[in-house]
Amino acid sequence: MTSAVFVGAPLSDLLALPGAANASVTVATPPTVRVSSTLTAACFSIDGKRRFEVDIPSVLDVDEGFTGPISLTWDPRAFELSEMATLVFSDRKPCAELVASESGPGTLTFAIPASVTRVLLRPRSILSYPNDLFDDPVLSSLKDGLQATSLPLRTQTAAAWGVEMYVSWFPYEDRYIPALVEVRSVGPHPTPNGLTVELRVPRSTLGELAPDPLAESSRVDRAGAKPGLSVVIEPLPAGSMRQVTFELPDDAAEQEPSNPGLTVVPTATLVFTEGLGVNARDTGRYSSAPVTASGSALSDFTHPEKA
């Protein structure tokens, strides 16, 4: 009788070999690139009836073993993206700068080298007034050669409105007083109910402020704040304006004003609730003070100026 000897494995294991064909096989997932952080910007449709929130990647996470090109596309009306990006490596190498190649407006391609774990991008929102109204925003997307990922676009109904406020400040004795407040509605929808202009002035000036009789106004003197005057702004259709004039002191025209020094800076601010602010366009004209952009006092002390 001939016997067989099996070397290296027990007989029970060998008898089980036919069933090994049914064992599951794990397929490795190819390394890829994912968006881990974004920058968001908001705009309105041209008719102001929709509000859009659009994203662009700011940080990318890179799987171990990934190398190759990645392409980013975005809406060039909403964002700018620098051609320079910062690379973070897995093996403690110093961070490095990477320069992309541009394929056209709103498109960049980066060649990702080995051992990179993170890519720090440099996006910037350019959605500024008056270029904050347009239709059909383009979705941002990332392509890594294997897959394409589009970032979501969030849309909600809206009634977009906007205001530009201008104030003529008059130098009187050792201070400035408002001579005129002008509120312009820039649309596309009328301004809502609930807007007020709050004037904060030195206490000595408050008694001199007398708005025109048509202005619905009230005195305000809140704790911790300068005293002032609150003027209600009724809804204004797009393209219209509201002016509130203030009666100047009788001797204002004959005064030779001294340099005020502005130890207390008067301000005019358009005030509205957070709920109204969702539909407000960022015109950059919701406040005024008699100072230059650098914070210095206005240089002209003999004529009213708009700030």
Contacts in CASP RR format, 6 or more apart in sequence:
PFRMAT RR
TARGET T0000
AUTHOR 0000-0000-0000
METHOD contacts of the structure
MODEL  1
MTSAVFVGAPLSDLLALPGAANASVTVATPPTVRVSSTLTAACFSIDGKR
RFEVDIPSVLDVDEGFTGPISLTWDPRAFELSEMATLVFSDRKPCAELVA
SESGPGTLTFAIPASVTRVLLRPRSILSYPNDLFDDPVLSSLKDGLQATS
LPLRTQTAAAWGVEMYVSWFPYEDRYIPALVEVRSVGPHPTPNGLTVELR
VPRSTLGELAPDPLAESSRVDRAGAKPGLSVVIEPLPAGSMRQVTFELPD
DAAEQEPSNPGLTVVPTATLVFTEGLGVNARDTGRYSSAPVTASGSALSD
FTHPEKA
6 14 0 8 1.000
30 146 0 8 1.000
31 62 0 8 1.000
31 63 0 8 1.000
31 64 0 8 1.000
31 65 0 8 1.000
31 66 0 8 1.000
32 63 0 8 1.000
32 66 0 8 1.000
32 144 0 8 1.000
32 146 0 8 1.000
32 147 0 8 1.000
33 60 0 8 1.000
33 61 0 8 1.000
33 62 0 8 1.000
33 63 0 8 1.000
33 66 0 8 1.000
33 70 0 8 1.000
33 112 0 8 1.000
33 119 0 8 1.000
33 142 0 8 1.000
33 144 0 8 1.000
34 60 0 8 1.000
34 61 0 8 1.000
34 63 0 8 1.000
34 149 0 8 1.000
35 57 0 8 1.000
35 59 0 8 1.000
35 60 0 8 1.000
35 61 0 8 1.000
35 142 0 8 1.000
35 149 0 8 1.000
35 151 0 8 1.000
36 59 0 8 1.000
36 60 0 8 1.000
36 61 0 8 1.000
36 118 0 8 1.000
37 57 0 8 1.000
37 58 0 8 1.000
37 59 0 8 1.000
38 55 0 8 1.000
38 56 0 8 1.000
38 57 0 8 1.000
38 58 0 8 1.000
38 151 0 8 1.000
39 55 0 8 1.000
39 56 0 8 1.000
39 58 0 8 1.000
39 79 0 8 1.000
39 123 0 8 1.000
39 124 0 8 1.000
39 125 0 8 1.000
40 53 0 8 1.000
40 54 0 8 1.000
40 55 0 8 1.000
41 53 0 8 1.000
41 54 0 8 1.000
41 56 0 8 1.000
41 78 0 8 1.000
41 79 0 8 1.000
41 125 0 8 1.000
41 127 0 8 1.000
42 51 0 8 1.000
42 52 0 8 1.000
42 53 0 8 1.000
42 54 0 8 1.000
42 127 0 8 1.000
43 51 0 8 1.000
43 52 0 8 1.000
43 54 0 8 1.000
43 78 0 8 1.000
43 127 0 8 1.000
43 132 0 8 1.000
43 133 0 8 1.000
43 134 0 8 1.000
43 137 0 8 1.000
44 50 0 8 1.000
44 51 0 8 1.000
44 52 0 8 1.000
44 132 0 8 1.000
44 133 0 8 1.000
44 158 0 8 1.000
44 160 0 8 1.000
44 188 0 8 1.000
44 281 0 8 1.000
45 51 0 8 1.000
45 52 0 8 1.000
45 133 0 8 1.000
45 134 0 8 1.000
45 135 0 8 1.000
45 158 0 8 1.000
45 160 0 8 1.000
46 133 0 8 1.000
46 134 0 8 1.000
46 135 0 8 1.000
46 188 0 8 1.000
47 188 0 8 1.000
48 133 0 8 1.000
48 158 0 8 1.000
48 159 0 8 1.000
48 160 0 8 1.000
48 188 0 8 1.000
48 189 0 8 1.000
49 157 0 8 1.000
49 158 0 8 1.000
49 159 0 8 1.000
49 160 0 8 1.000
50 155 0 8 1.000
50 156 0 8 1.000
50 157 0 8 1.000
50 158 0 8 1.000
51 155 0 8 1.000
51 156 0 8 1.000
51 157 0 8 1.000
51 158 0 8 1.000
51 160 0 8 1.000
51 278 0 8 1.000
51 279 0 8 1.000
52 137 0 8 1.000
52 153 0 8 1.000
52 154 0 8 1.000
52 155 0 8 1.000
53 153 0 8 1.000
53 154 0 8 1.000
53 155 0 8 1.000
54 75 0 8 1.000
54 78 0 8 1.000
54 137 0 8 1.000
54 138 0 8 1.000
54 139 0 8 1.000
54 140 0 8 1.000
54 151 0 8 1.000
54 153 0 8 1.000
54 154 0 8 1.000
55 140 0 8 1.000
55 151 0 8 1.000
55 152 0 8 1.000
56 74 0 8 1.000
56 78 0 8 1.000
56 79 0 8 1.000
56 81 0 8 1.000
56 123 0 8 1.000
56 140 0 8 1.000
56 151 0 8 1.000
57 72 0 8 1.000
57 121 0 8 1.000
57 123 0 8 1.000
57 140 0 8 1.000
57 142 0 8 1.000
57 151 0 8 1.000
58 120 0 8 1.000
58 121 0 8 1.000
58 122 0 8 1.000
58 123 0 8 1.000
59 118 0 8 1.000
59 119 0 8 1.000
59 120 0 8 1.000
59 121 0 8 1.000
60 70 0 8 1.000
60 118 0 8 1.000
60 119 0 8 1.000
60 121 0 8 1.000
60 142 0 8 1.000
61 117 0 8 1.000
61 118 0 8 1.000
62 112 0 8 1.000
62 116 0 8 1.000
62 117 0 8 1.000
62 118 0 8 1.000
62 119 0 8 1.000
64 90 0 8 1.000
64 117 0 8 1.000
65 114 0 8 1.000
66 112 0 8 1.000
66 116 0 8 1.000
66 144 0 8 1.000
67 112 0 8 1.000
67 113 0 8 1.000
67 114 0 8 1.000
68 111 0 8 1.000
68 112 0 8 1.000
68 144 0 8 1.000
68 145 0 8 1.000
69 109 0 8 1.000
69 110 0 8 1.000
69 111 0 8 1.000
69 112 0 8 1.000
69 145 0 8 1.000
70 109 0 8 1.000
70 110 0 8 1.000
70 112 0 8 1.000
70 119 0 8 1.000
70 142 0 8 1.000
70 143 0 8 1.000
70 144 0 8 1.000
70 145 0 8 1.000
71 103 0 8 1.000
71 107 0 8 1.000
71 108 0 8 1.000
71 109 0 8 1.000
71 142 0 8 1.000
71 143 0 8 1.000
72 81 0 8 1.000
72 107 0 8 1.000
72 108 0 8 1.000
72 109 0 8 1.000
72 110 0 8 1.000
72 121 0 8 1.000
72 140 0 8 1.000
72 141 0 8 1.000
72 142 0 8 1.000
73 106 0 8 1.000
73 107 0 8 1.000
73 138 0 8 1.000
73 140 0 8 1.000
73 141 0 8 1.000
73 143 0 8 1.000
74 81 0 8 1.000
74 106 0 8 1.000
74 123 0 8 1.000
74 138 0 8 1.000
74 140 0 8 1.000
74 141 0 8 1.000
75 106 0 8 1.000
75 137 0 8 1.000
75 138 0 8 1.000
75 139 0 8 1.000
75 140 0 8 1.000
76 105 0 8 1.000
76 106 0 8 1.000
77 126 0 8 1.000
77 127 0 8 1.000
77 131 0 8 1.000
77 134 0 8 1.000
77 137 0 8 1.000
77 138 0 8 1.000
78 125 0 8 1.000
78 126 0 8 1.000
78 127 0 8 1.000
78 137 0 8 1.000
78 138 0 8 1.000
79 123 0 8 1.000
79 124 0 8 1.000
79 125 0 8 1.000
79 126 0 8 1.000
79 140 0 8 1.000
80 123 0 8 1.000
80 124 0 8 1.000
80 126 0 8 1.000
81 106 0 8 1.000
81 108 0 8 1.000
81 121 0 8 1.000
81 122 0 8 1.000
81 123 0 8 1.000
81 124 0 8 1.000
82 121 0 8 1.000
82 122 0 8 1.000
82 123 0 8 1.000
82 124 0 8 1.000
83 99 0 8 1.000
83 100 0 8 1.000
83 102 0 8 1.000
83 108 0 8 1.000
84 97 0 8 1.000
84 98 0 8 1.000
84 99 0 8 1.000
84 100 0 8 1.000
84 122 0 8 1.000
85 97 0 8 1.000
85 98 0 8 1.000
85 100 0 8 1.000
85 110 0 8 1.000
85 119 0 8 1.000
85 120 0 8 1.000
85 121 0 8 1.000
85 122 0 8 1.000
86 95 0 8 1.000
86 96 0 8 1.000
86 97 0 8 1.000
86 98 0 8 1.000
86 119 0 8 1.000
86 120 0 8 1.000
87 95 0 8 1.000
87 96 0 8 1.000
87 97 0 8 1.000
87 98 0 8 1.000
87 112 0 8 1.000
87 113 0 8 1.000
87 116 0 8 1.000
87 118 0 8 1.000
87 119 0 8 1.000
87 120 0 8 1.000
88 95 0 8 1.000
88 116 0 8 1.000
88 117 0 8 1.000
88 118 0 8 1.000
88 119 0 8 1.000
88 120 0 8 1.000
89 95 0 8 1.000
89 96 0 8 1.000
89 115 0 8 1.000
89 116 0 8 1.000
89 117 0 8 1.000
90 115 0 8 1.000
90 116 0 8 1.000
90 117 0 8 1.000
91 115 0 8 1.000
93 115 0 8 1.000
98 110 0 8 1.000
98 111 0 8 1.000
98 112 0 8 1.000
98 119 0 8 1.000
100 108 0 8 1.000
100 109 0 8 1.000
100 110 0 8 1.000
101 108 0 8 1.000
101 109 0 8 1.000
101 111 0 8 1.000
102 108 0 8 1.000
102 109 0 8 1.000
103 109 0 8 1.000
110 119 0 8 1.000
112 119 0 8 1.000
128 282 0 8 1.000
129 281 0 8 1.000
129 282 0 8 1.000
129 283 0 8 1.000
129 284 0 8 1.000
130 186 0 8 1.000
130 283 0 8 1.000
132 281 0 8 1.000
132 282 0 8 1.000
133 160 0 8 1.000
133 188 0 8 1.000
137 153 0 8 1.000
139 150 0 8 1.000
139 151 0 8 1.000
139 152 0 8 1.000
139 153 0 8 1.000
140 150 0 8 1.000
140 151 0 8 1.000
141 148 0 8 1.000
141 149 0 8 1.000
141 150 0 8 1.000
141 151 0 8 1.000
142 148 0 8 1.000
142 149 0 8 1.000
143 149 0 8 1.000
158 278 0 8 1.000
158 279 0 8 1.000
159 189 0 8 1.000
159 192 0 8 1.000
159 279 0 8 1.000
160 187 0 8 1.000
160 188 0 8 1.000
160 189 0 8 1.000
160 279 0 8 1.000
160 280 0 8 1.000
160 281 0 8 1.000
161 185 0 8 1.000
161 187 0 8 1.000
161 188 0 8 1.000
161 189 0 8 1.000
161 190 0 8 1.000
161 191 0 8 1.000
161 192 0 8 1.000
161 238 0 8 1.000
161 279 0 8 1.000
161 280 0 8 1.000
161 281 0 8 1.000
162 185 0 8 1.000
162 186 0 8 1.000
162 187 0 8 1.000
162 191 0 8 1.000
162 280 0 8 1.000
162 281 0 8 1.000
162 283 0 8 1.000
163 183 0 8 1.000
163 184 0 8 1.000
163 185 0 8 1.000
163 186 0 8 1.000
163 191 0 8 1.000
163 195 0 8 1.000
163 236 0 8 1.000
163 270 0 8 1.000
163 280 0 8 1.000
163 283 0 8 1.000
163 285 0 8 1.000
163 286 0 8 1.000
164 183 0 8 1.000
164 184 0 8 1.000
164 186 0 8 1.000
164 283 0 8 1.000
164 284 0 8 1.000
164 285 0 8 1.000
165 181 0 8 1.000
165 182 0 8 1.000
165 183 0 8 1.000
165 184 0 8 1.000
165 197 0 8 1.000
165 268 0 8 1.000
165 270 0 8 1.000
165 285 0 8 1.000
165 286 0 8 1.000
165 287 0 8 1.000
165 288 0 8 1.000
166 181 0 8 1.000
166 182 0 8 1.000
166 184 0 8 1.000
166 285 0 8 1.000
166 288 0 8 1.000
166 306 0 8 1.000
166 307 0 8 1.000
167 178 0 8 1.000
167 180 0 8 1.000
167 181 0 8 1.000
167 182 0 8 1.000
167 268 0 8 1.000
167 288 0 8 1.000
167 306 0 8 1.000
167 307 0 8 1.000
168 178 0 8 1.000
168 179 0 8 1.000
168 180 0 8 1.000
168 304 0 8 1.000
168 305 0 8 1.000
168 306 0 8 1.000
169 176 0 8 1.000
169 177 0 8 1.000
169 178 0 8 1.000
169 179 0 8 1.000
169 266 0 8 1.000
169 288 0 8 1.000
169 290 0 8 1.000
169 298 0 8 1.000
169 304 0 8 1.000
169 305 0 8 1.000
169 307 0 8 1.000
170 176 0 8 1.000
170 177 0 8 1.000
170 178 0 8 1.000
170 179 0 8 1.000
170 248 0 8 1.000
170 252 0 8 1.000
170 304 0 8 1.000
171 257 0 8 1.000
171 260 0 8 1.000
171 298 0 8 1.000
171 300 0 8 1.000
171 301 0 8 1.000
171 302 0 8 1.000
172 208 0 8 1.000
172 248 0 8 1.000
172 249 0 8 1.000
172 252 0 8 1.000
172 255 0 8 1.000
172 257 0 8 1.000
173 255 0 8 1.000
173 257 0 8 1.000
173 258 0 8 1.000
173 260 0 8 1.000
174 257 0 8 1.000
174 258 0 8 1.000
174 260 0 8 1.000
174 261 0 8 1.000
175 201 0 8 1.000
175 202 0 8 1.000
175 204 0 8 1.000
175 205 0 8 1.000
175 260 0 8 1.000
175 262 0 8 1.000
175 264 0 8 1.000
175 266 0 8 1.000
176 260 0 8 1.000
176 262 0 8 1.000
176 266 0 8 1.000
176 290 0 8 1.000
176 298 0 8 1.000
177 201 0 8 1.000
177 205 0 8 1.000
177 208 0 8 1.000
177 209 0 8 1.000
177 246 0 8 1.000
177 248 0 8 1.000
177 266 0 8 1.000
178 199 0 8 1.000
178 201 0 8 1.000
178 209 0 8 1.000
178 246 0 8 1.000
178 266 0 8 1.000
178 268 0 8 1.000
179 245 0 8 1.000
179 246 0 8 1.000
179 248 0 8 1.000
179 304 0 8 1.000
180 243 0 8 1.000
180 244 0 8 1.000
180 245 0 8 1.000
180 246 0 8 1.000
180 304 0 8 1.000
181 197 0 8 1.000
181 199 0 8 1.000
181 231 0 8 1.000
181 243 0 8 1.000
181 244 0 8 1.000
181 246 0 8 1.000
181 268 0 8 1.000
182 241 0 8 1.000
182 242 0 8 1.000
182 243 0 8 1.000
182 244 0 8 1.000
183 195 0 8 1.000
183 197 0 8 1.000
183 233 0 8 1.000
183 236 0 8 1.000
183 241 0 8 1.000
183 242 0 8 1.000
183 243 0 8 1.000
183 244 0 8 1.000
183 270 0 8 1.000
184 239 0 8 1.000
184 240 0 8 1.000
184 241 0 8 1.000
185 191 0 8 1.000
185 236 0 8 1.000
185 237 0 8 1.000
185 238 0 8 1.000
185 239 0 8 1.000
185 240 0 8 1.000
185 241 0 8 1.000
186 238 0 8 1.000
186 239 0 8 1.000
186 281 0 8 1.000
186 283 0 8 1.000
187 238 0 8 1.000
187 239 0 8 1.000
187 281 0 8 1.000
188 238 0 8 1.000
189 238 0 8 1.000
189 279 0 8 1.000
190 235 0 8 1.000
190 236 0 8 1.000
190 237 0 8 1.000
190 238 0 8 1.000
191 233 0 8 1.000
191 235 0 8 1.000
191 236 0 8 1.000
192 235 0 8 1.000
192 272 0 8 1.000
192 276 0 8 1.000
192 279 0 8 1.000
193 234 0 8 1.000
193 235 0 8 1.000
194 232 0 8 1.000
194 233 0 8 1.000
194 272 0 8 1.000
194 273 0 8 1.000
194 276 0 8 1.000
195 232 0 8 1.000
195 233 0 8 1.000
195 270 0 8 1.000
195 271 0 8 1.000
195 272 0 8 1.000
195 276 0 8 1.000
196 230 0 8 1.000
196 231 0 8 1.000
196 232 0 8 1.000
196 233 0 8 1.000
196 270 0 8 1.000
196 271 0 8 1.000
196 272 0 8 1.000
197 230 0 8 1.000
197 231 0 8 1.000
197 233 0 8 1.000
197 244 0 8 1.000
197 268 0 8 1.000
197 269 0 8 1.000
197 270 0 8 1.000
197 271 0 8 1.000
198 220 0 8 1.000
198 228 0 8 1.000
198 229 0 8 1.000
198 230 0 8 1.000
198 231 0 8 1.000
198 268 0 8 1.000
198 269 0 8 1.000
198 271 0 8 1.000
199 209 0 8 1.000
199 228 0 8 1.000
199 229 0 8 1.000
199 230 0 8 1.000
199 231 0 8 1.000
199 266 0 8 1.000
199 267 0 8 1.000
199 268 0 8 1.000
200 225 0 8 1.000
200 226 0 8 1.000
200 227 0 8 1.000
200 228 0 8 1.000
200 266 0 8 1.000
200 267 0 8 1.000
200 268 0 8 1.000
200 269 0 8 1.000
201 209 0 8 1.000
201 226 0 8 1.000
201 227 0 8 1.000
201 228 0 8 1.000
201 229 0 8 1.000
201 266 0 8 1.000
202 226 0 8 1.000
202 264 0 8 1.000
202 266 0 8 1.000
203 226 0 8 1.000
203 227 0 8 1.000
205 266 0 8 1.000
206 219 0 8 1.000
206 227 0 8 1.000
206 228 0 8 1.000
206 229 0 8 1.000
208 249 0 8 1.000
209 228 0 8 1.000
209 229 0 8 1.000
209 246 0 8 1.000
210 246 0 8 1.000
210 247 0 8 1.000
211 217 0 8 1.000
211 229 0 8 1.000
211 231 0 8 1.000
211 244 0 8 1.000
211 245 0 8 1.000
211 246 0 8 1.000
212 244 0 8 1.000
212 245 0 8 1.000
212 246 0 8 1.000
212 247 0 8 1.000
215 231 0 8 1.000
215 232 0 8 1.000
215 244 0 8 1.000
216 231 0 8 1.000
216 232 0 8 1.000
216 234 0 8 1.000
217 229 0 8 1.000
217 230 0 8 1.000
217 231 0 8 1.000
217 232 0 8 1.000
218 229 0 8 1.000
218 230 0 8 1.000
219 227 0 8 1.000
219 228 0 8 1.000
219 229 0 8 1.000
219 230 0 8 1.000
220 227 0 8 1.000
220 228 0 8 1.000
220 229 0 8 1.000
220 230 0 8 1.000
221 227 0 8 1.000
221 228 0 8 1.000
226 264 0 8 1.000
226 266 0 8 1.000
230 271 0 8 1.000
231 244 0 8 1.000
233 242 0 8 1.000
233 270 0 8 1.000
234 242 0 8 1.000
236 242 0 8 1.000
257 301 0 8 1.000
257 302 0 8 1.000
258 301 0 8 1.000
259 297 0 8 1.000
259 301 0 8 1.000
260 297 0 8 1.000
260 301 0 8 1.000
261 297 0 8 1.000
262 290 0 8 1.000
262 291 0 8 1.000
262 297 0 8 1.000
265 289 0 8 1.000
265 290 0 8 1.000
265 291 0 8 1.000
266 289 0 8 1.000
266 290 0 8 1.000
267 287 0 8 1.000
267 288 0 8 1.000
267 289 0 8 1.000
268 287 0 8 1.000
268 288 0 8 1.000
268 289 0 8 1.000
269 286 0 8 1.000
269 287 0 8 1.000
269 288 0 8 1.000
270 286 0 8 1.000
270 287 0 8 1.000
272 280 0 8 1.000
288 306 0 8 1.000
288 307 0 8 1.000
289 307 0 8 1.000
290 297 0 8 1.000
290 298 0 8 1.000
290 305 0 8 1.000
290 307 0 8 1.000
291 297 0 8 1.000
291 298 0 8 1.000
291 307 0 8 1.000
292 298 0 8 1.000
292 299 0 8 1.000
298 305 0 8 1.000
298 307 0 8 1.000
END
